[in-house]
Amino acid sequence: MARSKSIFRCNECGGVAPKWVGQCPECGAWNTLEESVETPAPGAVQRGGGWAGQTAVRLLNEVEEAEEPRTPVGMAEMDRVLGGGLVRGSTVLIGGDPGIGKSTLLLQVMARLHEQHPTLYITGEESLEQVALRARRLGLPDIKLALLAETCVERILETAARDRPAVIVIDSIQTVFTELLQSAPGAVAQVRESTARLVRFAKQTGTALFLVGHVTKEGHLAGPRVLEHMVDTVLYFESDAASRFRLIRAVKNRFGAVNELGVFAMTDTGLKEVSNPSAIFLSRHEQPVTGSAITCVREGSRPLLLEVQALVDESHLSNPRRVTLGVDSNRLSMLLAVLHRHGGIATFGQDVFVNIVGGMRVSETGADLAILLAVLSSFRDRPLPADTVSFGEVGLAGEIRPVPAGEERLREAAKHGFRRALVAHANAPRKKRIGDMEIIPVRQLAEVLDAAF
């Protein structure tokens, strides 16, 4: 069989060089050459190398529907993020800040899975003694989990082919290297080639694979961007540094809904599931306070109640500040312009601060109405009724537009004891009440200002 060798390919023009140089000899671009493995001739390709499926052309309506069986991991929040459980042959990439709980979560997952399926936990950053110490701290001292301290992908695949585990954890992918390349572990070429070989093995053998990924200081997964394209599911840990709650969000999932959210609490014995996350994001004040409004957003397939806080204060600067935490600052500026144009309330001489309680980030437009109500409450120094919830998109013409899954959001609010709901007219159910909650439909911003207080 032809022997593989490394080459250096330009990211700009695709030119090839036998060794690394600072400037591409073809197009003249600087620092664009990256090491990669030269593809062998077609006659030298190993049998079974094409893991994407059969190469024969078939019509779409002739392809039989086959539902992939899912394996529950034993943690309901993790199953929710994965789309119902692990799929055979799938690859899951988990990223997050150092110390946020990636290894802790996967050790807990493997401790539950090994009772019914053969598993293999491969660590490249820690020794086996450190993994065992963590297991004792988590209250898992007696589990018979197979451990391996290895970073060479060839030896990892050799062990996996011999033991045939159903689930493998690689902690982390930045420590793994292949002997086909001369670059150091963690280099772009090493991460890309090692991941490709691991994903190919998972598809061919039906092994479920977890990959732990480092993140950069900007919060993105370290390594090439193609890394996220190669895997089936990408999960991100989200957390405030001072919070004990951990949020896991699915930003890509070929077997489930994206933006699905799982909520955990970090304790002395590991990560614990939070079955009612709306309760942790609501701060029940003893007395109504100004600048606070409750909204209901939709994260994946679940509705969540969040508290929006706003502070409007006189500005002593030539350019008043617009500071947001958890909300897009450009959207706040747009909402303040709508409030001035269609509500007659000017805030151009005020500093406006908006915060989403609990460290959550709101990207959907359903929180527009609550943001405006919180700003208006702080500006007028009048608290909103504590039993009121609101959601809806605010348009530039001052109209209140509907949002998806309105009735589901209303049921979630009624379950937590809210008695009034300000919603877009198109989101109002046929019945004016859901349980004991009164539904107040609004069409324009002027109706909101009259009904809110």
C-alpha angles and dihedrals in degrees: 000000000000113000117241118236134184124251134178117240127192116239092210106047104006093242118159128226128182092227138016118278129170095240125044109244091214106048102009096237116150126237094358100119115107128181118247139160116265112240111244122234117279092253091056098052112119117247111260093026093127101079098166093084140264118344096216117111114246135177117251094236090053095058109102118231111242118182111218111232113234128218114215112227094211096252115093095206092051091047089052093054092046091052098255103330143315119323119216111258095011125137120217122194116201120193133179146131119296112279095012093121109268095133092040093054095047092048089053091048093049091048089060096041098049091068091071105017135042108254138184126202112199117192124191099169102045136044121245089252091058091051090049090049090053091049090054091049089052092050094253103116098133103048115121096221118161111239130191129182104206139130104181109098093208092058091043091055091045091054093045092049090052099044097034099211118190094217128031129188120201111196101211131000092200090066095052120095138179124225090226090077130056098208121105123266111275094035117131094250093046093050093047097046095042092050092048092054093046093048091048090053091048092052095046096047101032092241118155109230131201117196122191113212132195120230130221125236088266089060097251125126111269117242132037120342089234087071090079091048093053097057128068099226132027119196125186127199111223122189143142111244092237096043125092092207121096124203121200115197127189107222092173129021126162090188102043148010120312121231089033109156131214121190124208135171120220112229137166089270098048136270117342124197120248107217096185106038094168089070094060094052095051119079105200104214118209089222127026111266130203121250096030126117132167122224136174118227130182119237110187105309098339130081116226129196113223135180118230115202125194134183121195115188136165111272124226093189130091088235111041114224126249107196122177135180115193094000132084108259092213090057091052090053090051093050092050089053090051090049090054097042099043102021101040092231114129122201099169090114094047136082109233123202122184126186135178108219117237098029094278122152118222115204101161124087095235091093094061094096094049091049092054092046092050091050092047092048092053093043093052093035090231120129121227117238108277093229095057126106126182139185136166142113118265115217128208090252090059094255122139108232126200125252129210122275095017097162092049090054091050092053090051091052092047090051089060094051104262114153103190131044129189108203140156113278092244090055094054112109121230090256113067090220138048106199106314094337121111116219117216111191117203132188105183137032091248090062089052092055091051096045101039099074 
